[in-house]
Amino acid sequence: MAAATEIRLRDGGRRLAVAFDDGSRFELPSEYLRVESPSAEVQGHAPHQKQIIGGRRFVCIIGIEPVGHYAVRLLFDDLHETGIFSWDYLYELGRRQEQIWGAYLEALQARGLSRDP
């Protein structure tokens, strides 16, 4: 289990920089974090319920709230604030960013959705 050692907003909230205790560092776009939010609103209550969220190309993170010693809640300017991002989940999003993002783009296209608002 990796633990975050540093979390910073970059580019006016368009990116989240996260460093972990194993030396890993990731720069995660806010759009990516928003559409992969661990909230029930996005993920549903079972894998087949996951929602594909379009129109978030320009979303920004406007706040970071600590949740115990294991996670943060990210507050987005589209008023989404229910996702609690554990260190493990942030690490996985960073480690598998290319694969997860590619699957998201394919799902958008398959549904005729756009990243643009």
C-alpha positions in Angstrom: 0.0 0.0 0.0 1.6 3.3 -1.1 1.1 6.4 0.9 1.0 9.9 -0.6 3.8 12.2 0.7 2.9 15.3 -1.3 -0.2 16.5 -3.2 -0.3 19.8 -5.1 -2.5 21.5 -7.6 -0.8 22.7 -10.8 -1.9 24.7 -13.8 -4.7 26.5 -11.9 -6.3 23.2 -10.8 -6.1 21.5 -14.2 -3.6 18.9 -12.8 -2.9 17.2 -9.5 0.7 16.3 -8.8 1.0 13.4 -6.3 4.2 11.9 -4.9 4.3 8.6 -3.0 6.5 7.1 -0.4 8.0 4.6 -2.9 9.4 7.5 -5.0 6.6 7.4 -7.7 5.3 10.7 -8.9 2.3 11.3 -11.1 0.7 14.3 -12.8 -3.0 13.6 -13.1 -5.3 15.8 -15.3 -8.3 17.0 -13.4 -10.6 15.8 -16.3 -9.2 12.3 -15.9 -9.7 12.4 -12.1 -13.3 13.7 -12.5 -14.4 11.1 -15.0 -12.7 8.3 -13.0 -14.0 9.6 -9.6 -14.5 6.7 -7.1 -18.0 8.2 -6.2 -21.1 6.1 -6.6 -22.4 8.7 -9.0 -19.6 7.7 -11.4 -18.7 4.1 -10.5 -22.2 3.0 -9.5 -22.6 0.2 -7.0 -21.4 -2.6 -9.3 -18.9 -2.7 -12.2 -21.7 -2.8 -14.8 -23.2 0.4 -13.4 -20.2 2.7 -14.2 -21.2 5.9 -15.9 -19.2 7.4 -18.8 -19.1 11.1 -18.2 -18.6 13.4 -21.1 -18.1 17.1 -21.4 -15.5 17.6 -18.7 -12.5 18.7 -20.8 -12.2 22.0 -18.9 -13.1 20.9 -15.4 -10.7 22.1 -12.6 -10.1 21.0 -9.1 -10.9 23.8 -6.7 -10.2 22.1 -3.4 -8.5 19.2 -1.7 -9.8 18.0 1.7 -7.9 15.3 3.7 -9.8 12.2 4.7 -8.0 10.6 7.6 -4.5 9.4 6.8 -5.6 7.4 3.8 -7.4 9.6 1.2 -8.4 13.0 -0.1 -11.7 14.4 -1.3 -11.3 16.4 -4.5 -13.7 19.3 -5.1 -14.3 20.1 -8.8 -15.7 23.3 -10.3 -18.6 21.4 -11.8 -19.7 20.9 -8.1 -18.8 17.2 -8.0 -17.4 16.6 -4.5 -18.4 13.1 -3.5 -15.4 11.1 -4.6 -13.0 10.0 -1.9 -9.7 9.2 -3.6 -7.7 6.7 -1.5 -3.9 6.7 -1.8 -4.2 3.2 -3.4 -6.7 4.5 -6.0 -4.6 7.6 -6.8 -1.6 5.3 -7.2 -3.5 3.0 -9.5 -4.8 5.9 -11.6 -1.2 7.1 -12.0 0.3 3.8 -12.7 -2.3 2.8 -15.3 -3.2 6.2 -16.6 -2.5 5.4 -20.3 -4.6 2.3 -20.2 -7.5 3.8 -18.2 -7.6 7.0 -20.2 -7.6 5.0 -23.5 -10.5 2.9 -22.4 -12.4 6.1 -21.4 -11.8 7.7 -24.8 -13.0 4.5 -26.5 -16.2 4.4 -24.3 -16.9 8.1 -25.1 -16.6 7.4 -28.9 -18.8 4.2 -28.6 -21.5 6.3 -27.0 -21.2 9.3 -29.3 -20.1 11.5 -26.5 -17.5 14.3 -26.5 -15.0 15.5 -24.0 -16.2 19.1 -24.8 -19.0 20.6 -22.8 
